[in-house]
Amino acid sequence: MMIVDLIDGDDFRDRLVALGIRIPEGACPETCARMARLKHMEVGVPGLQDLVRELMARTDVMLPSVRAAIERFLLPGLR
């Protein structure tokens, strides 16, 4: 039996925080993505584009709420 770690809202938030984005504990994926986009627009976030690319390559193990937040708020601003 194979156990797969899902990319959930907490994992998404933790990865953004690791890039230096300040996000409150318990923030939903939409809030995380909006805050990341705002920070990126203001000062840039090194590694954000790579993170988004990495996450979108793993949509098979990503919760739909995380995917929707990335597609709505981050993908348009990073292309």
All heavy atoms as a GROMACS GRO file, in nm:
protein
  612
    1MET      N    1   0.084  -0.117   0.000
    1MET     CA    2   0.000   0.000   0.000
    1MET      C    3   0.090   0.125   0.000
    1MET      O    4   0.184   0.135   0.077
    1MET     CB    5  -0.089   0.000   0.123
    1MET     CG    6  -0.185   0.114   0.126
    1MET     SD    7  -0.312   0.084   0.249
    1MET     CE    8  -0.280   0.220   0.354
    2MET      N    9   0.055   0.219  -0.083
    2MET     CA   10   0.133   0.342  -0.096
    2MET      C   11   0.064   0.455  -0.021
    2MET      O   12  -0.055   0.476  -0.036
    2MET     CB   13   0.146   0.377  -0.244
    2MET     CG   14   0.235   0.493  -0.271
    2MET     SD   15   0.256   0.501  -0.450
    2MET     CE   16   0.307   0.667  -0.468
    3ILE      N   17   0.140   0.524   0.063
    3ILE     CA   18   0.086   0.637   0.137
    3ILE      C   19   0.140   0.764   0.073
    3ILE      O   20   0.260   0.781   0.058
    3ILE     CB   21   0.124   0.631   0.285
    3ILE    CG1   22   0.066   0.504   0.348
    3ILE    CG2   23   0.078   0.756   0.358
    3ILE    CD1   24   0.106   0.482   0.490
    4VAL      N   25   0.049   0.854   0.037
    4VAL     CA   26   0.087   0.978  -0.030
    4VAL      C   27   0.049   1.095   0.060
    4VAL      O   28  -0.061   1.100   0.114
    4VAL     CB   29   0.014   0.990  -0.166
    4VAL    CG1   30   0.047   1.122  -0.233
    4VAL    CG2   31   0.050   0.874  -0.256
    5ASP      N   32   0.142   1.187   0.077
    5ASP     CA   33   0.111   1.309   0.151
    5ASP      C   34   0.038   1.406   0.060
    5ASP      O   35   0.089   1.442  -0.046
    5ASP     CB   36   0.240   1.375   0.202
    5ASP     CG   37   0.300   1.302   0.319
    5ASP    OD1   38   0.224   1.243   0.398
    5ASP    OD2   39   0.424   1.303   0.331
    6LEU      N   40  -0.081   1.446   0.102
    6LEU     CA   41  -0.157   1.544   0.026
    6LEU      C   42  -0.104   1.684   0.053
    6LEU      O   43  -0.060   1.716   0.162
    6LEU     CB   44  -0.304   1.539   0.065
    6LEU     CG   45  -0.383   1.417   0.022
    6LEU    CD1   46  -0.524   1.426   0.076
    6LEU    CD2   47  -0.385   1.406  -0.129
    7ILE      N   48  -0.108   1.766  -0.049
    7ILE     CA   49  -0.074   1.907  -0.032
    7ILE      C   50  -0.202   1.975   0.012
    7ILE      O   51  -0.293   1.997  -0.067
    7ILE     CB   52  -0.021   1.967  -0.164
    7ILE    CG1   53   0.105   1.892  -0.207
    7ILE    CG2   54   0.007   2.116  -0.147
    7ILE    CD1   55   0.151   1.926  -0.348
    8ASP      N   56  -0.208   2.005   0.142
    8ASP     CA   57  -0.328   2.068   0.197
    8ASP      C   58  -0.300   2.215   0.227
    8ASP      O   59  -0.192   2.267   0.196
    8ASP     CB   60  -0.377   1.993   0.321
    8ASP     CG   61  -0.277   1.994   0.436
    8ASP    OD1   62  -0.175   2.067   0.429
    8ASP    OD2   63  -0.301   1.922   0.534
    9GLY      N   64  -0.395   2.281   0.286
    9GLY     CA   65  -0.382   2.423   0.315
    9GLY      C   66  -0.266   2.455   0.408
    9GLY      O   67  -0.196   2.554   0.390
   10ASP      N   68  -0.244   2.370   0.508
   10ASP     CA   69  -0.134   2.393   0.602
   10ASP      C   70   0.001   2.378   0.533
   10ASP      O   71   0.093   2.457   0.557
   10ASP     CB   72  -0.143   2.298   0.721
   10ASP     CG   73  -0.261   2.327   0.811
   10ASP    OD1   74  -0.307   2.443   0.815
   10ASP    OD2   75  -0.308   2.232   0.877
   11ASP      N   76   0.013   2.277   0.449
   11ASP     CA   77   0.137   2.256   0.375
   11ASP      C   78   0.164   2.374   0.282
   11ASP      O   79   0.276   2.424   0.273
   11ASP     CB   80   0.130   2.125   0.296
   11ASP     CG   81   0.262   2.092   0.228
   11ASP    OD1   82   0.367   2.102   0.294
   11ASP    OD2   83   0.259   2.057   0.108
   12PHE      N   84   0.060   2.419   0.212
   12PHE     CA   85   0.071   2.534   0.123
   12PHE      C   86   0.117   2.657   0.200
   12PHE      O   87   0.212   2.726   0.160
   12PHE     CB   88  -0.065   2.557   0.055
   12PHE     CG   89  -0.070   2.671  -0.042
   12PHE    CD1   90   0.026   2.687  -0.140
   12PHE    CD2   91  -0.175   2.761  -0.038
   12PHE    CE1   92   0.020   2.792  -0.231
   12PHE    CE2   93  -0.182   2.866  -0.128
   12PHE     CZ   94  -0.085   2.881  -0.225
   13ARG      N   95   0.054   2.685   0.314
   13ARG     CA   96   0.093   2.798   0.396
   13ARG      C   97   0.237   2.786   0.443
   13ARG      O   98   0.314   2.881   0.435
   13ARG     CB   99   0.001   2.809   0.518
   13ARG     CG  100   0.036   2.926   0.607
   13ARG     CD  101  -0.032   2.917   0.745
   13ARG     NE  102   0.025   3.019   0.832
   13ARG     CZ  103   0.137   3.003   0.900
   13ARG    NH1  104   0.206   2.892   0.894
   13ARG    NH2  105   0.183   3.101   0.976
   14ASP      N  106   0.275   2.669   0.491
   14ASP     CA  107   0.412   2.648   0.540
   14ASP      C  108   0.515   2.674   0.430
   14ASP      O  109   0.621   2.732   0.457
   14ASP     CB  110   0.429   2.506   0.593
   14ASP     CG  111   0.352   2.480   0.721
   14ASP    OD1  112   0.306   2.578   0.785
   14ASP    OD2  113   0.336   2.362   0.757
   15ARG      N  114   0.485   2.633   0.309
   15ARG     CA  115   0.580   2.655   0.199
   15ARG      C  116   0.591   2.802   0.165
   15ARG      O  117   0.700   2.850   0.132
   15ARG     CB  118   0.536   2.575   0.077
   15ARG     CG  119   0.553   2.424   0.096
   15ARG     CD  120   0.504   2.350  -0.024
   15ARG     NE  121   0.503   2.207  -0.003
   15ARG     CZ  122   0.545   2.119  -0.092
   15ARG    NH1  123   0.591   2.160  -0.208
   15ARG    NH2  124   0.541   1.991  -0.066
   16LEU      N  125   0.482   2.875   0.173
   16LEU     CA  126   0.487   3.019   0.147
   16LEU      C  127   0.560   3.092   0.259
   16LEU      O  128   0.640   3.182   0.234
   16LEU     CB  129   0.345   3.075   0.130
   16LEU     CG  130   0.270   3.027   0.005
   16LEU    CD1  131   0.126   3.073   0.009
   16LEU    CD2  132   0.339   3.074  -0.122
   17VAL      N  133   0.537   3.052   0.382
   17VAL     CA  134   0.607   3.112   0.496
   17VAL      C  135   0.758   3.088   0.484
   17VAL      O  136   0.838   3.176   0.514
   17VAL     CB  137   0.551   3.057   0.630
   17VAL    CG1  138   0.639   3.094   0.747
   17VAL    CG2  139   0.409   3.109   0.652
   18ALA      N  140   0.796   2.971   0.436
   18ALA     CA  141   0.938   2.940   0.417
   18ALA      C  142   1.004   3.034   0.316
   18ALA      O  143   1.125   3.054   0.319
   18ALA     CB  144   0.955   2.795   0.374
   19LEU      N  145   0.923   3.092   0.227
   19LEU     CA  146   0.974   3.189   0.129
   19LEU      C  147   0.980   3.331   0.186
   19LEU      O  148   1.021   3.423   0.118
   19LEU     CB  149   0.888   3.189   0.003
   19LEU     CG  150   0.890   3.063  -0.082
   19LEU    CD1  151   0.795   3.078  -0.200
   19LEU    CD2  152   1.030   3.030  -0.130
   20GLY      N  153   0.937   3.346   0.311
   20GLY     CA  154   0.944   3.477   0.376
   20GLY      C  155   0.814   3.556   0.373
   20GLY      O  156   0.812   3.674   0.406
   21ILE      N  157   0.705   3.492   0.336
   21ILE     CA  158   0.575   3.559   0.331
   21ILE      C  159   0.507   3.540   0.466
   21ILE      O  160   0.492   3.428   0.514
   21ILE     CB  161   0.488   3.501   0.217
   21ILE    CG1  162   0.561   3.515   0.085
   21ILE    CG2  163   0.352   3.570   0.213
   21ILE    CD1  164   0.502   3.434  -0.028
   22ARG      N  165   0.466   3.650   0.528
   22ARG     CA  166   0.400   3.644   0.658
   22ARG      C  167   0.252   3.615   0.637
   22ARG      O  168   0.180   3.695   0.576
   22ARG     CB  169   0.420   3.773   0.733
   22ARG     CG  170   0.567   3.797   0.766
   22ARG     CD  171   0.587   3.923   0.839
   22ARG     NE  172   0.529   3.906   0.973
   22ARG     CZ  173   0.520   4.004   1.062
   22ARG    NH1  174   0.563   4.124   1.033
   22ARG    NH2  175   0.467   3.981   1.180
   23ILE      N  176   0.208   3.501   0.687
   23ILE     CA  177   0.069   3.458   0.672
   23ILE      C  178   0.022   3.409   0.809
   23ILE      O  179   0.091   3.329   0.873
   23ILE     CB  180   0.057   3.345   0.567
   23ILE    CG1  181   0.109   3.393   0.432
   23ILE    CG2  182  -0.086   3.296   0.557
   23ILE    CD1  183   0.118   3.286   0.326
   24PRO      N  184  -0.095   3.455   0.854
   24PRO     CA  185  -0.145   3.412   0.985
   24PRO      C  186  -0.170   3.261   0.993
   24PRO      O  187  -0.206   3.198   0.893
   24PRO     CB  188  -0.276   3.488   1.002
   24PRO     CG  189  -0.291   3.578   0.886
   24PRO     CD  190  -0.187   3.545   0.786
   25GLU      N  191  -0.151   3.208   1.112
   25GLU     CA  192  -0.184   3.066   1.136
   25GLU      C  193  -0.329   3.042   1.101
   25GLU      O  194  -0.415   3.127   1.126
   25GLU     CB  195  -0.163   3.032   1.285
   25GLU     CG  196  -0.021   3.017   1.326
   25GLU     CD  197   0.042   2.887   1.281
   25GLU    OE1  198  -0.030   2.787   1.264
   25GLU    OE2  199   0.164   2.887   1.260
   26GLY      N  200  -0.356   2.928   1.042
   26GLY     CA  201  -0.493   2.890   1.010
   26GLY      C  202  -0.553   2.958   0.890
   26GLY      O  203  -0.672   2.941   0.863
   27ALA      N  204  -0.474   3.036   0.816
   27ALA     CA  205  -0.526   3.104   0.697
   27ALA      C  206  -0.567   3.000   0.593
   27ALA      O  207  -0.500   2.899   0.575
   27ALA     CB  208  -0.421   3.198   0.639
   28CYS      N  209  -0.678   3.027   0.526
   28CYS     CA  210  -0.726   2.937   0.421
   28CYS      C  211  -0.635   2.951   0.298
   28CYS      O  212  -0.562   3.050   0.283
   28CYS     CB  213  -0.871   2.968   0.385
   28CYS     SG  214  -0.894   3.125   0.300
   29PRO      N  215  -0.638   2.853   0.207
   29PRO     CA  216  -0.555   2.860   0.088
   29PRO      C  217  -0.576   2.987   0.005
   29PRO      O  218  -0.480   3.044  -0.047
   29PRO     CB  219  -0.596   2.735   0.008
   29PRO     CG  220  -0.639   2.638   0.112
   29PRO     CD  221  -0.708   2.723   0.215
   30GLU      N  222  -0.699   3.035  -0.002
   30GLU     CA  223  -0.727   3.157  -0.078
   30GLU      C  224  -0.656   3.277  -0.016
   30GLU      O  225  -0.593   3.356  -0.086
   30GLU     CB  226  -0.877   3.182  -0.085
   30GLU     CG  227  -0.912   3.300  -0.174
   30GLU     CD  228  -1.062   3.315  -0.192
   30GLU    OE1  229  -1.124   3.221  -0.244
   30GLU    OE2  230  -1.114   3.421  -0.156
   31THR      N  231  -0.662   3.288   0.114
   31THR     CA  232  -0.593   3.397   0.183
   31THR      C  233  -0.442   3.385   0.165
   31THR      O  234  -0.374   3.485   0.140
   31THR     CB  235  -0.629   3.397   0.333
   31THR    OG1  236  -0.769   3.420   0.347
   31THR    CG2  237  -0.552   3.503   0.409
   32CYS      N  238  -0.390   3.266   0.175
   32CYS     CA  239  -0.246   3.244   0.155
   32CYS      C  240  -0.204   3.290   0.016
   32CYS      O  241  -0.103   3.359   0.000
   32CYS     CB  242  -0.213   3.096   0.172
   32CYS     SG  243  -0.232   3.032   0.340
   33ALA      N  244  -0.279   3.250  -0.084
   33ALA     CA  245  -0.244   3.285  -0.222
   33ALA      C  246  -0.257   3.435  -0.245
   33ALA      O  247  -0.172   3.495  -0.312
   33ALA     CB  248  -0.333   3.207  -0.320
   34ARG      N  249  -0.360   3.497  -0.190
   34ARG     CA  250  -0.377   3.643  -0.205
   34ARG      C  251  -0.262   3.718  -0.139
   34ARG      O  252  -0.209   3.814  -0.196
   34ARG     CB  253  -0.511   3.689  -0.148
   34ARG     CG  254  -0.629   3.656  -0.237
   34ARG     CD  255  -0.760   3.717  -0.189
   34ARG     NE  256  -0.799   3.672  -0.057
   34ARG     CZ  257  -0.803   3.747   0.053
   34ARG    NH1  258  -0.773   3.874   0.048
   34ARG    NH2  259  -0.839   3.697   0.169
   35MET      N  260  -0.223   3.675  -0.021
   35MET     CA  261  -0.113   3.741   0.049
   35MET      C  262   0.019   3.721  -0.024
   35MET      O  263   0.102   3.813  -0.031
   35MET     CB  264  -0.105   3.692   0.193
   35MET     CG  265  -0.226   3.734   0.275
   35MET     SD  266  -0.218   3.680   0.446
   35MET     CE  267  -0.108   3.805   0.513
   36ALA      N  268   0.039   3.603  -0.080
   36ALA     CA  269   0.162   3.577  -0.157
   36ALA      C  270   0.165   3.664  -0.282
   36ALA      O  271   0.270   3.720  -0.316
   36ALA     CB  272   0.169   3.429  -0.194
   37ARG      N  273   0.052   3.677  -0.349
   37ARG     CA  274   0.046   3.761  -0.469
   37ARG      C  275   0.075   3.907  -0.435
   37ARG      O  276   0.152   3.974  -0.504
   37ARG     CB  277  -0.090   3.750  -0.538
   37ARG     CG  278  -0.096   3.836  -0.666
   37ARG     CD  279  -0.228   3.825  -0.733
   37ARG     NE  280  -0.326   3.902  -0.657
   37ARG     CZ  281  -0.451   3.916  -0.692
   37ARG    NH1  282  -0.497   3.857  -0.801
   37ARG    NH2  283  -0.535   3.987  -0.618
   38LEU      N  284   0.016   3.955  -0.327
   38LEU     CA  285   0.038   4.093  -0.285
   38LEU      C  286   0.185   4.118  -0.254
   38LEU      O  287   0.244   4.217  -0.300
   38LEU     CB  288  -0.050   4.125  -0.164
   38LEU     CG  289  -0.039   4.267  -0.110
   38LEU    CD1  290  -0.084   4.368  -0.215
   38LEU    CD2  291  -0.124   4.280   0.016
   39LYS      N  292   0.245   4.030  -0.178
   39LYS     CA  293   0.388   4.044  -0.144
   39LYS      C  294   0.473   4.040  -0.271
   39LYS      O  295   0.567   4.118  -0.287
   39LYS     CB  296   0.429   3.932  -0.049
   39LYS     CG  297   0.574   3.926  -0.016
   39LYS     CD  298   0.609   4.011   0.100
   39LYS     CE  299   0.752   3.983   0.142
   39LYS     NZ  300   0.789   4.054   0.261
   40HIS      N  301   0.439   3.951  -0.362
   40HIS     CA  302   0.514   3.940  -0.488
   40HIS      C  303   0.501   4.067  -0.570
   40HIS      O  304   0.598   4.114  -0.629
   40HIS     CB  305   0.465   3.818  -0.567
   40HIS     CG  306   0.541   3.795  -0.693
   40HIS    ND1  307   0.673   3.756  -0.693
   40HIS    CD2  308   0.505   3.807  -0.823
   40HIS    CE1  309   0.714   3.744  -0.817
   40HIS    NE2  310   0.614   3.775  -0.898
   41MET      N  311   0.382   4.126  -0.574
   41MET     CA  312   0.360   4.248  -0.650
   41MET      C  313   0.433   4.366  -0.585
   41MET      O  314   0.483   4.454  -0.655
   41MET     CB  315   0.211   4.278  -0.661
   41MET     CG  316   0.139   4.182  -0.754
   41MET     SD  317  -0.044   4.194  -0.752
   41MET     CE  318  -0.073   4.368  -0.750
   42GLU      N  319   0.442   4.367  -0.452
   42GLU     CA  320   0.506   4.478  -0.381
   42GLU      C  321   0.658   4.475  -0.389
   42GLU      O  322   0.720   4.575  -0.421
   42GLU     CB  323   0.464   4.477  -0.234
   42GLU     CG  324   0.321   4.518  -0.211
   42GLU     CD  325   0.281   4.508  -0.064
   42GLU    OE1  326   0.357   4.451   0.018
   42GLU    OE2  327   0.171   4.557  -0.031
   43VAL      N  328   0.716   4.360  -0.357
   43VAL     CA  329   0.862   4.354  -0.348
   43VAL      C  330   0.925   4.234  -0.418
   43VAL      O  331   1.047   4.222  -0.423
   43VAL     CB  332   0.909   4.355  -0.200
   43VAL    CG1  333   0.871   4.486  -0.133
   43VAL    CG2  334   0.854   4.237  -0.124
   44GLY      N  335   0.842   4.146  -0.469
   44GLY     CA  336   0.895   4.024  -0.530
   44GLY      C  337   0.921   3.919  -0.422
   44GLY      O  338   0.951   3.952  -0.308
   45VAL      N  339   0.905   3.795  -0.460
   45VAL     CA  340   0.930   3.684  -0.368
   45VAL      C  341   1.017   3.582  -0.441
   45VAL      O  342   0.967   3.504  -0.523
   45VAL     CB  343   0.798   3.617  -0.323
   45VAL    CG1  344   0.826   3.500  -0.231
   45VAL    CG2  345   0.706   3.717  -0.255
   46PRO      N  346   1.148   3.584  -0.415
   46PRO     CA  347   1.235   3.485  -0.479
   46PRO      C  348   1.188   3.343  -0.445
   46PRO      O  349   1.160   3.312  -0.329
   46PRO     CB  350   1.372   3.512  -0.417
   46PRO     CG  351   1.365   3.654  -0.369
   46PRO     CD  352   1.221   3.674  -0.328
   47GLY      N  353   1.177   3.262  -0.547
   47GLY     CA  354   1.137   3.123  -0.528
   47GLY      C  355   0.988   3.097  -0.544
   47GLY      O  356   0.946   2.982  -0.552
   48LEU      N  357   0.906   3.202  -0.549
   48LEU     CA  358   0.762   3.182  -0.558
   48LEU      C  359   0.723   3.115  -0.690
   48LEU      O  360   0.644   3.022  -0.691
   48LEU     CB  361   0.686   3.314  -0.542
   48LEU     CG  362   0.534   3.305  -0.546
   48LEU    CD1  363   0.481   3.214  -0.436
   48LEU    CD2  364   0.472   3.443  -0.536
   49GLN      N  365   0.780   3.161  -0.798
   49GLN     CA  366   0.747   3.102  -0.927
   49GLN      C  367   0.787   2.954  -0.931
   49GLN      O  368   0.711   2.870  -0.979
   49GLN     CB  369   0.816   3.178  -1.039
   49GLN     CG  370   0.770   3.135  -1.177
   49GLN     CD  371   0.816   3.231  -1.286
   49GLN    OE1  372   0.892   3.323  -1.261
   49GLN    NE2  373   0.769   3.210  -1.406
   50ASP      N  374   0.903   2.921  -0.878
   50ASP     CA  375   0.946   2.781  -0.873
   50ASP      C  376   0.854   2.697  -0.786
   50ASP      O  377   0.821   2.584  -0.822
   50ASP     CB  378   1.089   2.771  -0.821
   50ASP     CG  379   1.192   2.830  -0.917
   50ASP    OD1  380   1.164   2.835  -1.039
   50ASP    OD2  381   1.299   2.870  -0.870
   51LEU      N  382   0.811   2.753  -0.673
   51LEU     CA  383   0.719   2.681  -0.585
   51LEU      C  384   0.587   2.654  -0.656
   51LEU      O  385   0.535   2.542  -0.651
   51LEU     CB  386   0.694   2.760  -0.457
   51LEU     CG  387   0.589   2.700  -0.363
   51LEU    CD1  388   0.631   2.562  -0.314
   51LEU    CD2  389   0.560   2.793  -0.248
   52VAL      N  390   0.533   2.755  -0.722
   52VAL     CA  391   0.406   2.737  -0.792
   52VAL      C  392   0.421   2.631  -0.901
   52VAL      O  393   0.335   2.543  -0.916
   52VAL     CB  394   0.355   2.872  -0.851
   52VAL    CG1  395   0.240   2.850  -0.947
   52VAL    CG2  396   0.314   2.965  -0.738
   53ARG      N  397   0.530   2.636  -0.974
   53ARG     CA  398   0.555   2.536  -1.079
   53ARG      C  399   0.563   2.395  -1.019
   53ARG      O  400   0.503   2.300  -1.071
   53ARG     CB  401   0.685   2.569  -1.153
   53ARG     CG  402   0.708   2.486  -1.275
   53ARG     CD  403   0.835   2.523  -1.351
   53ARG     NE  404   0.840   2.665  -1.384
   53ARG     CZ  405   0.932   2.750  -1.341
   53ARG    NH1  406   1.030   2.710  -1.262
   53ARG    NH2  407   0.929   2.877  -1.376
   54GLU      N  408   0.634   2.383  -0.908
   54GLU     CA  409   0.647   2.254  -0.840
   54GLU      C  410   0.511   2.202  -0.793
   54GLU      O  411   0.477   2.085  -0.812
   54GLU     CB  412   0.742   2.266  -0.721
   54GLU     CG  413   0.750   2.142  -0.636
   54GLU     CD  414   0.820   2.166  -0.503
   54GLU    OE1  415   0.900   2.262  -0.492
   54GLU    OE2  416   0.794   2.089  -0.409
   55LEU      N  417   0.434   2.289  -0.730
   55LEU     CA  418   0.303   2.248  -0.680
   55LEU      C  419   0.209   2.210  -0.792
   55LEU      O  420   0.136   2.110  -0.782
   55LEU     CB  421   0.242   2.359  -0.594
   55LEU     CG  422   0.312   2.388  -0.460
   55LEU    CD1  423   0.250   2.509  -0.393
   55LEU    CD2  424   0.308   2.266  -0.369
   56MET      N  425   0.208   2.286  -0.899
   56MET     CA  426   0.116   2.257  -1.010
   56MET      C  427   0.154   2.129  -1.084
   56MET      O  428   0.071   2.070  -1.152
   56MET     CB  429   0.108   2.375  -1.106
   56MET     CG  430   0.039   2.498  -1.044
   56MET     SD  431  -0.123   2.464  -0.971
   56MET     CE  432  -0.219   2.430  -1.118
   57ALA      N  433   0.277   2.085  -1.067
   57ALA     CA  434   0.318   1.956  -1.125
   57ALA      C  435   0.266   1.839  -1.040
   57ALA      O  436   0.275   1.724  -1.082
   57ALA     CB  437   0.470   1.950  -1.137
   58ARG      N  438   0.212   1.871  -0.924
   58ARG     CA  439   0.165   1.766  -0.832
   58ARG      C  440   0.016   1.780  -0.800
   58ARG      O  441  -0.029   1.750  -0.690
   58ARG     CB  442   0.247   1.771  -0.704
   58ARG     CG  443   0.397   1.753  -0.732
   58ARG     CD  444   0.481   1.743  -0.609
   58ARG     NE  445   0.441   1.625  -0.533
   58ARG     CZ  446   0.440   1.622  -0.400
   58ARG    NH1  447   0.475   1.726  -0.330
   58ARG    NH2  448   0.405   1.512  -0.337
   59THR      N  449  -0.062   1.825  -0.896
   59THR     CA  450  -0.205   1.847  -0.870
   59THR      C  451  -0.278   1.718  -0.836
   59THR      O  452  -0.386   1.723  -0.777
   59THR     CB  453  -0.274   1.915  -0.990
   59THR    OG1  454  -0.253   1.837  -1.107
   59THR    CG2  455  -0.220   2.056  -1.010
   60ASP      N  456  -0.219   1.604  -0.869
   60ASP     CA  457  -0.283   1.476  -0.838
   60ASP      C  458  -0.287   1.450  -0.687
   60ASP      O  459  -0.370   1.371  -0.641
   60ASP     CB  460  -0.214   1.361  -0.911
   60ASP     CG  461  -0.066   1.352  -0.879
   60ASP    OD1  462  -0.001   1.457  -0.858
   60ASP    OD2  463  -0.012   1.239  -0.878
   61VAL      N  464  -0.201   1.517  -0.611
   61VAL     CA  465  -0.201   1.498  -0.466
   61VAL      C  466  -0.230   1.630  -0.392
   61VAL      O  467  -0.197   1.647  -0.276
   61VAL     CB  468  -0.066   1.438  -0.415
   61VAL    CG1  469  -0.050   1.297  -0.465
   61VAL    CG2  470   0.051   1.526  -0.451
   62MET      N  471  -0.292   1.723  -0.463
   62MET     CA  472  -0.324   1.855  -0.408
   62MET      C  473  -0.474   1.865  -0.382
   62MET      O  474  -0.555   1.823  -0.465
   62MET     CB  475  -0.282   1.964  -0.507
   62MET     CG  476  -0.301   2.104  -0.457
   62MET     SD  477  -0.261   2.228  -0.583
   62MET     CE  478  -0.091   2.191  -0.616
   63LEU      N  479  -0.509   1.921  -0.267
   63LEU     CA  480  -0.650   1.942  -0.239
   63LEU      C  481  -0.707   2.045  -0.338
   63LEU      O  482  -0.638   2.140  -0.375
   63LEU     CB  483  -0.671   1.991  -0.097
   63LEU     CG  484  -0.644   1.890   0.014
   63LEU    CD1  485  -0.674   1.952   0.150
   63LEU    CD2  486  -0.726   1.765  -0.005
   64PRO      N  487  -0.830   2.027  -0.380
   64PRO     CA  488  -0.890   2.119  -0.478
   64PRO      C  489  -0.889   2.265  -0.433
   64PRO      O  490  -0.873   2.355  -0.515
   64PRO     CB  491  -1.034   2.067  -0.492
   64PRO     CG  492  -1.025   1.923  -0.457
   64PRO     CD  493  -0.919   1.914  -0.350
   65SER      N  494  -0.903   2.291  -0.304
   65SER     CA  495  -0.904   2.430  -0.256
   65SER      C  496  -0.768   2.496  -0.277
   65SER      O  497  -0.760   2.616  -0.309
   65SER     CB  498  -0.943   2.436  -0.109
   65SER     OG  499  -0.853   2.360  -0.029
   66VAL      N  500  -0.661   2.421  -0.262
   66VAL     CA  501  -0.526   2.475  -0.283
   66VAL      C  502  -0.505   2.501  -0.432
   66VAL      O  503  -0.457   2.608  -0.471
   66VAL     CB  504  -0.418   2.380  -0.227
   66VAL    CG1  505  -0.279   2.431  -0.261
   66VAL    CG2  506  -0.435   2.362  -0.077
   67ARG      N  507  -0.544   2.406  -0.512
   67ARG     CA  508  -0.529   2.423  -0.657
   67ARG      C  509  -0.608   2.543  -0.708
   67ARG      O  510  -0.557   2.625  -0.785
   67ARG     CB  511  -0.575   2.297  -0.730
   67ARG     CG  512  -0.559   2.308  -0.879
   67ARG     CD  513  -0.601   2.182  -0.949
   67ARG     NE  514  -0.580   2.197  -1.093
   67ARG     CZ  515  -0.593   2.100  -1.178
   67ARG    NH1  516  -0.623   1.978  -1.138
   67ARG    NH2  517  -0.574   2.122  -1.306
   68ALA      N  518  -0.730   2.558  -0.662
   68ALA     CA  519  -0.813   2.670  -0.706
   68ALA      C  520  -0.751   2.803  -0.665
   68ALA      O  521  -0.751   2.899  -0.742
   68ALA     CB  522  -0.954   2.656  -0.647
   69ALA      N  523  -0.696   2.810  -0.545
   69ALA     CA  524  -0.634   2.934  -0.497
   69ALA      C  525  -0.512   2.969  -0.581
   69ALA      O  526  -0.492   3.085  -0.619
   69ALA     CB  527  -0.596   2.920  -0.350
   70ILE      N  528  -0.430   2.870  -0.612
   70ILE     CA  529  -0.311   2.893  -0.694
   70ILE      C  530  -0.352   2.939  -0.833
   70ILE      O  531  -0.297   3.036  -0.886
   70ILE     CB  532  -0.223   2.767  -0.702
   70ILE    CG1  533  -0.160   2.738  -0.566
   70ILE    CG2  534  -0.115   2.783  -0.809
   70ILE    CD1  535  -0.090   2.604  -0.557
   71GLU      N  536  -0.448   2.870  -0.892
   71GLU     CA  537  -0.492   2.904  -1.028
   71GLU      C  538  -0.555   3.043  -1.033
   71GLU      O  539  -0.536   3.116  -1.129
   71GLU     CB  540  -0.590   2.800  -1.080
   71GLU     CG  541  -0.523   2.668  -1.112
   71GLU     CD  542  -0.620   2.560  -1.153
   71GLU    OE1  543  -0.742   2.573  -1.128
   71GLU    OE2  544  -0.573   2.458  -1.210
   72ARG      N  545  -0.627   3.081  -0.930
   72ARG     CA  546  -0.698   3.210  -0.931
   72ARG      C  547  -0.606   3.328  -0.899
   72ARG      O  548  -0.616   3.433  -0.962
   72ARG     CB  549  -0.812   3.204  -0.831
   72ARG     CG  550  -0.892   3.331  -0.829
   72ARG     CD  551  -1.016   3.318  -0.746
   72ARG     NE  552  -1.085   3.446  -0.742
   72ARG     CZ  553  -1.176   3.478  -0.653
   72ARG    NH1  554  -1.211   3.389  -0.562
   72ARG    NH2  555  -1.233   3.595  -0.656
   73PHE      N  556  -0.518   3.311  -0.802
   73PHE     CA  557  -0.442   3.426  -0.754
   73PHE      C  558  -0.294   3.427  -0.794
   73PHE      O  559  -0.237   3.535  -0.807
   73PHE     CB  560  -0.451   3.434  -0.601
   73PHE     CG  561  -0.590   3.463  -0.554
   73PHE    CD1  562  -0.668   3.362  -0.500
   73PHE    CD2  563  -0.645   3.589  -0.566
   73PHE    CE1  564  -0.797   3.386  -0.458
   73PHE    CE2  565  -0.775   3.615  -0.524
   73PHE     CZ  566  -0.851   3.514  -0.469
   74LEU      N  567  -0.232   3.312  -0.810
   74LEU     CA  568  -0.088   3.312  -0.835
   74LEU      C  569  -0.050   3.290  -0.981
   74LEU      O  570   0.040   3.356  -1.031
   74LEU     CB  571  -0.020   3.209  -0.746
   74LEU     CG  572  -0.026   3.240  -0.596
   74LEU    CD1  573   0.037   3.129  -0.514
   74LEU    CD2  574   0.042   3.373  -0.568
   75LEU      N  575  -0.114   3.198  -1.047
   75LEU     CA  576  -0.075   3.170  -1.186
   75LEU      C  577  -0.085   3.293  -1.276
   75LEU      O  578   0.009   3.321  -1.351
   75LEU     CB  579  -0.157   3.056  -1.245
   75LEU     CG  580  -0.112   2.915  -1.202
   75LEU    CD1  581  -0.202   2.811  -1.268
   75LEU    CD2  582   0.032   2.888  -1.235
   76PRO      N  583  -0.193   3.370  -1.271
   76PRO     CA  584  -0.201   3.487  -1.362
   76PRO      C  585  -0.090   3.590  -1.339
   76PRO      O  586  -0.041   3.648  -1.434
   76PRO     CB  587  -0.338   3.548  -1.329
   76PRO     CG  588  -0.417   3.437  -1.270
   76PRO     CD  589  -0.317   3.352  -1.196
   77GLY      N  590  -0.046   3.607  -1.216
   77GLY     CA  591   0.055   3.707  -1.186
   77GLY      C  592   0.198   3.662  -1.210
   77GLY      O  593   0.290   3.741  -1.210
   78LEU      N  594   0.216   3.532  -1.230
   78LEU     CA  595   0.352   3.478  -1.246
   78LEU      C  596   0.385   3.443  -1.390
   78LEU      O  597   0.497   3.406  -1.419
   78LEU     CB  598   0.370   3.356  -1.157
   78LEU     CG  599   0.366   3.382  -1.007
   78LEU    CD1  600   0.373   3.253  -0.930
   78LEU    CD2  601   0.477   3.476  -0.965
   79ARG      N  602   0.291   3.454  -1.478
   79ARG     CA  603   0.317   3.416  -1.619
   79ARG      C  604   0.378   3.529  -1.694
   79ARG      O  605   0.373   3.641  -1.668
   79ARG     CB  606   0.189   3.372  -1.686
   79ARG     CG  607   0.145   3.239  -1.631
   79ARG     CD  608   0.028   3.185  -1.706
   79ARG     NE  609  -0.002   3.056  -1.646
   79ARG     CZ  610  -0.111   2.989  -1.669
   79ARG    NH1  611  -0.201   3.035  -1.751
   79ARG    NH2  612  -0.133   2.874  -1.613
   0.00000   0.00000   0.00000
